[in-house]
Amino acid sequence: MIKFKENRLKAIFQNAGKKLSIYFTAGYPDLYDTIPILELLAKSNVDFVEIGIPFSDSVMDGEVILNSHKVALENGMTIDILFDQLEKIRKKISIPIVLMGSMNPVYQYCFEEFCRRCHEVGVDGLLLPDLPLDDYEKYYRSSYQQKNLAPIFMISPQTSNERMSRIDALGEGFLYALSGNSTTGGSSEIGKSSDYLTNLSNHTFRNPVVLGFNIKTKEDIQFAHEFADGAIVGSAFVKILKDGFDKTRIEHFLKQLI
């Protein structure tokens, strides 16, 4: 069996300190904003980024991110265009890139070809929340491994300790831990599942754990860091982009987080 190799995503967690990631949707707010946003995030103190692949039927996302998917698709964003945009990005930035999206468009694209293009443009990890763990293990693991893509999986308050251990054994890069049971941006605060978060911090994981969903402020990030190795800001950042790409506004938002 081909073993997973070191890549940028694994390397950052070998360095001391808690991590911060930002999520944004490819092709939003404008088709050609993906690279300027990525470059701006790379110049900040963000440790890695998640780029959402827009899809018309995303099941886990709340209103803010669903709307960004709708606008991106209306702008004409496709997987091919995203890969074309990312093609030369490694000449400019070095922070890890994770692609996040639904299995349907990736499957329609051809999974093996998708992984090949990810590897070519320098993507480090892939998070497909609706990819069943059994299917990954039986059909898709070799594609990840051959192209050195970290398979990233989610855990939630409903995930048993036994299943957490299995997910941890199959995953690489980091484990994406949902802060609660709502959709993205669906709650005004985090921290209601304190038993779950305490269990996360006490559980022995092979991979780093990063907390996501409903993390909006510096205080939220600090709270997440009490229980996990990193935090992800998504909907709050996408909201900042609603009125268009504005470098000053984005920089101000990021400064408020760090």
Secondary structure, 3 states (H helix, E strand, C coil): CCCCCCCHHHHHCCCCCCEEEEEEECCCCCCCCHHHHHHHHHHCCCCEEEEECCCCCCCCCCHHHHHHHHHHHHHCCCHHHHHHHHCCHHHCCCCCEEEECCHHHHHHHCHHHHHHHHHHHCCCEEECCCCCHHHHHHHHHHHHHHCCCEEECEECCCCCHHHHHHHHHHCCCCEEEECCCCCCCCCCCCCCCHHHHHHHHHCCCCCCEEEECCCCCHHHHHHHHHHCCEEEECHHHHHHCCCCCCHHHHHHHHHHHC
